[in-house]
Amino acid sequence: MDRYQAMTTFVRVVETGSFSAAARQLGVGQPAVSKTVAQLEARLQVSLLIRTTHGLTPTEAGQNFYERARNAIQEADEAERAAKGAGIGLSGRLRVSAATTFSRLHVIPKLPEFLAAHPQLDVDFLLDDRMIDLVAEGVDISLRMGALSDSTAVAKKIATGRRSVIATPAYLARAGIPRHPADLANHDTVIYSQLPSVWSFTRDGAAVSVSVSGRLRVSAAEGLRAAILADMGLTITSDWMFAPELEHGAVVRVLEGWSLPPIDLWAVFPAGRMMTAKARQFAEFVGDLMNSTP
């Protein structure tokens, strides 16, 4: 039994959910697919699939084997493309995980440029503000901002952005403009639960930390944007998050004499897998994009 062919067959069976669908994709008969999986189970001496009237589901051993087999196939394909010099023209499927608002504002509008340069490439975008399990989700590259919680992940910093305290002119006209970080205690603040509630400022070598609280706490950046644009208060955020509004004056910065720690944008790659040319070039594309953004 050809090991690579057996892994490829099993991966297709899991991803399609049936022997017949996998056979159609592979261009072989269904009996050949069933026989290959049976031989694979016999060689491994473990059951890989649970067969029901509703389809096929991998066992725990089957799921573990699927994930490792899929990674091995991807790395083998990547090695072959690299040897042939195929990295110039990317092909296949790239699975990207990224925060929703950041992607909507900065990455997805520029995707046509990246896809036009690589007409044989398809992109799956998984939009989620939370850090997910890249291996379990089959993600090739994740775009994340701020501190990284997964110390085992392979990460590369691709851009650095500014943080500011911002609010709408309407809110500031109603509540007044803070002149010192301590003034934030007298303001309505919208709390983004993904960030700490203690804000640290510096000016002329002096540091000030302010613990803020507010009546509204949101878990996603889209909620933060909606609340600020509804004149509900001020917040600390990356300038990337409100780039269009800052440009057109819909929101303004306050406490500009004070500096906040910058925010880093990271390209994060799954641990234990070789970085693909697709993921590497996409990271470079997004890095160039963000570093050219005012």
DRENNU-561354 format. One record per residue: z, x, y of N, C-alpha, C, CB in turn. Coordinates in steps of 0.05 Angstrom, whole numbers, plus 5000, padded with zeros to 4 digits. Glycine has a CB too. Layout:
% DRENNU-561354
ZXYZXYZXYZXY;...
***
This chain:
% DRENNU-561354
500050174976500050005000500050185025502449815000;498150125043498050275068500350185086495350225082;502150365093504550295108503850185136506350535111;502050305150501350215177500149935175499350415190;498349895156497049635153499149415146494849635131;501049485129503149295121504849225146504849415099;505649425162507249365186505649185205508049625199;503049255209501449095227501248805217498649215229;500848765191500648505180503248345184500048515150;505548475178508048345181508648265210510348515171;508048445229508448385257506748145266507648635274;504248135257502547905264503647645252499747955254;504747655228505847425215508247315231506747485186;510047495239512347415255511547295282514247655259;509647425295508847345322507247085322507247565335;505747035300504146785299505646565285501546835285;507646635268509246435255508146325229509746215273;505846435220504746335195502846545183503146075199;502446535157500646705143497746655151500846685112;497046395154494346325160493446415188493946025158;495246385208494646475235494346775236496746375255;496146915222495947205221493347295208498347325207;492547155186490047225172487647195191489747045147;487646975207485446935225485247155246485646665240;487547245256487547455276486647725264490347485288;487447765239486848025225484048015213488848085204;482847785210480147765199480147805168478347965211;482247715155482447725126483247455115484547945117;483347425089484147175077487147145077483047155050;488046895076490946845075492246965050491446545076;491046955027492347075003492847375007490547034979;491047515021491447805026493947845043489047925039;494347675063496747705080499247645064496547515104;499247435048501647365032502247595013501147105017;500147705000500547924981501748174995497947994967;500748235018501748465033504648435039500148515058;505448205049508348155056510048165031508647885070;509048055009510548054984510948344974509147894963;508848504976509048794968510948944986506248924969;510948875012512749005031515648935024512148925060;516248685018518948605011519748734984519048295008;517948764966518548894940519149184944516248864920;517649314962518149604966520749644981515849724983;521449475000523949505015526249385000523649365042;525749224980527749094964529648914981529449304949;528348764998529848585016527948355024530948735041;529148125028527547895038527147915068528847625030;524647895077524047925105523547665120521648105108;522747455104522047205116523346975102518947175116;524046775117524946515106522646325108527546415121;521746215086519446035085520445745084517646095061;519745585104520445305105517945145110522545255128;518244875109516044695114515044715143516744415107;516744815160516044835189514845105197518544785206;514745295178513645555184515245775173513445585214;515046005186516346255176518346355197514346475169;520646435188522646545206523646805194525046345211;523747025210524747275198527747255192524247505217;528547385170531447415164532547625183531847505134;535147675182536347885199535048155193539347905194;534648215167533248465160530348455170533348505130;529048225168526348195177526048225207525247925169;527948125222527848155251528248445259530047985265;530048585246530448875252527949035245532848985236;526748965222524349105213522049045233523549035185;521848795241519748715260519848875286519848415266;522248895298522549035323521849325320525449005333;522649455299522049735295519149785288523849855273;518049595272515249615265513449585289514549415243;514149385306512549335330512649585348513649095345;515049705351515249945368513650175356518150025371;513750205330512250425317509250385320512950435287;508350135318505450085322504650145351504849795315;506250055370505650105398505450405403507749975416;507350555392507350845397505050985384509950975387;504250885360501951005347499450945362501750895318;499150695372496850625388496750785413496850325394;499050825426499250975450498351265446502050965462;499351385424498551655417495551685413500051755392;494451485400491551495395489951465421490751265376;490851285439489451255464489751505481490551015480;492051625481492451875496490652095486495351965495;490352115459488652325448485752275456488952325418;484952025458482151965465481751955495481451695454;483852005510483651995539483351705550481252155548;484351515534484051235542486051145562484251065518;487951325570489951245590488651185617491951455593;486151275621484851225646484250925649482251395649;483450805628482850525628484850375610479950465619;486850255622488950125606487949875593491350065624;489049815569488249575555490649465540485849635536;490249225529492449105514494148925531494149315500;496648915525498548735539500948895550499548505521;501548855575503948975588505948755594503149135614;508348785583510448585588512448695608511948515560;512748565630514348655653516648455658512548675678;519048565662521348405670522048485699523748445651;522548295716523248355744524648115756520648425760;526048175778527447965793525447775805529248085815;526047515806524147315814523247345842525447045810;525047355861524247365889522747615896526647335907;523747845887522448095892519548095882523948335880;519247985858516547975846514747785862516647885817;515747555870514247355884513347465912515847105888;515047605925514447705952512747955952516947755967;513148135933512048405936510148485913514148595938;510548395889509048505867506748325858510848555843;507348075853505247895843502947855862506447615837;503447845889501147825907499248065906502047795935;500248295897498648535895497548585867500248775903;498248415848497348445820494348445817498448235803;492848285833489948295830488748575832488648115850;489948725850488949005854489349175828490449135877;491749145816492349295791490549195768495249265784;490248935766488648825744485648885747489048525741;484748895772481948965777481349255768481248925806;483349425771483049705763483149735733485149875776;484249535719484549555690483649285678487449625682;481049235676480148965667480748905638477148955671;481549095622482149045594485148995590481249275577;486648975612489548955610490448675617490949155628;492348565601493648315607496648375614493448115583;497748215632500548255640502148005635500648335670;504348025621506347815619508647875637507347785589;509347695656511547735675513847565667510647675704;516147685660518547545654520347555679520047665629;520647335693522047325718524947235714520647145738;526847415720529647355716531347545733530447385685;533147445748534847615765536847775749536347445785;537347685724539347835707538048065692540747635688;539648255685538648475668538648375639540448735670;536348395626536148285599535848515579533648095597;536048445553535648645532532648695529536848535505;531848935538528948995539527749015511528549255554;529249125492528249155465527948885452530049335449;529948715454529848455442527648275453532548315445;527148305479525148145492522348275491525848095521;522148505479519548635477518348725503517648455464;520148795522519248875549518449165550521548815570;516249225563515349505566516649645591512349505569;517049485612518149605636519649385652515949735654;521949455663523449265679523749385707526249205666;523449225727523849305755526549195764521549205774;528449375770531149295777532049435802533049345754;533749295818534849405843537849455841534149225866;538749655855541649705856542649875833543149445856;545249855827546450005806545549905778549550005808;545150085760544350005733546750005714542150195722;547049785700549349755682548949875655550149465680;546449905646545850005619545450305620543349865608;547450455611547250745612545350865591550050865608;544550695571542850805550539850775558543350655524;539250615579536550565586535350815599536350325605;532750845596531251055610530250945636528851165592;531151065658530550955685529351165703533050825697;527651075721526451255741526451115768523451335733;527651245788527751135815524951155827529851275832;523850925836521150925847521050865877519450735831;523150765888523150705917526050665926521450455924;526450695952529150645964528650475989530550915971;530350265991530050076014532650066030529349806003;532349936053534549906072536049646066533449906101;538649646071540349406070541149336098542849446052;541349076103542048986130543848736127539648926147;545248676149546548416152544648246168549348436165;543848016158541847846171542847556174539147866157;541647416193542147136196539847026213544847086210;539646756214537646636231538546626260536946346221;536646636279537446606307539046346313534946606325;538346126298539845876302542745906294538545646286;543246036272546046076264547546246284546246206236;546346466293547646646312548146516339545946906316;546246336347546646186372549146006370544146026379;549545906346551845716341554445866337551245546317;554446086322556846226314557446476329556746286285;555546576344555946826359554947066342558846866366;554547286356553447526343555747726338551347666361;556147806312558347996307557648276319558748026276;559648406331559248666343560448886327560448666371;562348816309563749006293563948886265566549086305;563949056243564248936217566648756213564449156196;568848816228571248646226570648366235573448766242;568648326252568048056262566947876240565948076285;566147996218564947826197567047636185563848006175;569547696188571647526178571647246192574447646182;570447236216570246986231567646846228570747046260;566046936209563346816204563146696177561147036208;561246506175560546396149558746606135559046116151;559446676111557846856096556846726070559347126090;554446786063553346686038553546916018550346586041;554946875996555547085977553447085955558447055965;552247315950550447355927552047465905547947535935;552447315883554347385863553547635847554747165844;551047725850550147965836551148215850547147965834;552248185874553248415890556248395894551748435917;557548625899560448615905560948465931561548895906;563348355934564048205958565448385979565847975951;565548645973566548835993564248986004568649025980;563848966031561549096044562549346058560148906063;561249566054562049826065560049916086562350046043;561049976110559350056133560250336142559649856156;558350486153558950746165557650766193558050976147;558950916211557750976237559051216248558050736257;557451416255558451666267560651786249559551616295;560251776223562051906204564451736197563052156215;564851506211567051326205566251116185568151196231;567951046167567350846146569150606149567650966118;567950366146569550116147568649946124569049966174;570649846109570049656087571149386094571349766060;569549186089570248906096569948736071568448806119;572048586064571948396043571148126054574648376027;568948016045567947766056568247536036564947796064;568447306047568547066030566946846043571546976025;566146656028564546436040564746196022561646516043;563945966033564045716019561845685998563945486038;559745856002557445835984557046105970554845755999;556846085944556246325927553846255910558746405910;551846425909549446365894548946595874546946325913;547646525852547146725831544346835830547846605804;542546715847539746805847538846845876537946595833;537047035879536147105906534646875919534347345905;533346705904531946475916534046285930530346315895;536346255918538446095930539546225955540646045910;539746485955540746625978538746586002541046935972;536146615996534146586017534246296028531346646006;534446106010534445826019536845766037534445635995;539145876030541545826045541445956073544045926030;540546206074540346346100538346206118539546636095;536046126107533946006123534745716131531245996107;536745606118537845346126540145376147538845196102;540445626158542345676179545245646170541945496203;545745716144548445676133550345906137548245616104;549346126148551046356152549546616152553246366131;550946836148549647096147550247216120550647286170;548847426114549147566088548247856090547547416065;549048006070548048276067545948276045550348476059;543648406051541448386033539548626037539848126036;537848676018535748876022533648756041534348955995;532548926058530448826076528048726060529449056095;527648826035525548726018525748426014525448875991;528248326012528648046004527747856026531548005998;527847946051527047776073524847906090529447716091;523148056077521048196091519348026109519348346072;518247796099516547636117518047516141515347406101;520547436136522147306157523047516178524547166146;523647756169524347966188521948046206525348216173;519648046193517248116208516547906230514848146189;517047656224516247446242518647336259515047216227;521047446255523347366271524747116261522447316298;524147016238525546786227528446856220524146676202;528947106214531647216211531747476227532447256181;534147556235534447806251536847956239534947736281;536748216244538948396236541148386257537948686232;543648416247545948456265547348706256547848206265;549248796273550749046267548849286261552649006243;546749296276544749506271545849786277542249456287;547949806292549050076297550650176273550850056321;551050006254552550086230550650106207554849876224;551150306189549450346166550750246140548850646163;549050136123549950046097548650226076549149746092;549850256053548550416032545750306025550350416006;543850476022541150386016541050265987539050606018;538850135981538550025954536150155941538149715956;536550225915534450365900532950165882535650595883;530450205880528750055861528150235837526149955875;528750135814528450295789526350175771531150305775;524850345758523250265735524950335710520450415734;525550135694527250165671525650125646529649975672;525850305627524350295602526150265578522550555599;525250125557527050085534527950335521525549905514;530550355514531550585501530350605473534650575500;529750845464528850895437525850845433530250715419;524450795455521550755453520150945472520750465459;517751035463516151205480515051055504513851335464;515251175528514151045551511151035549515051195577;510050795551507150765548505650835574506350475539;503150905571501550955595501350715613498751045587;501350475600501250225616503750195633500949985598;506050245621508550215636508750435657510950235617;507950675650508150895670506350845694507351165656;503950765689502050715712502950475728499250675702;504150275715505050045731507450125748505949815712;509150295738511450395754510350545778513250575737;508350715774507150865797505850675817505051065786;504550465807503250265825505350135842501750055808;507550035830509649895846511050095864511649765827;511550335855512750535873511050595897513250795858;508450635893506650685916506650445934503850745906;506650205923506649955938509049935956506449715920;511449985945513849945960514350175980516249925942;513450415974513850635992511950626016513450895977;509850456013508050416036508750176052505150396026;510750026043511649776058513449866080513049576039;512949776105514649856128517549756124513549736154;
***
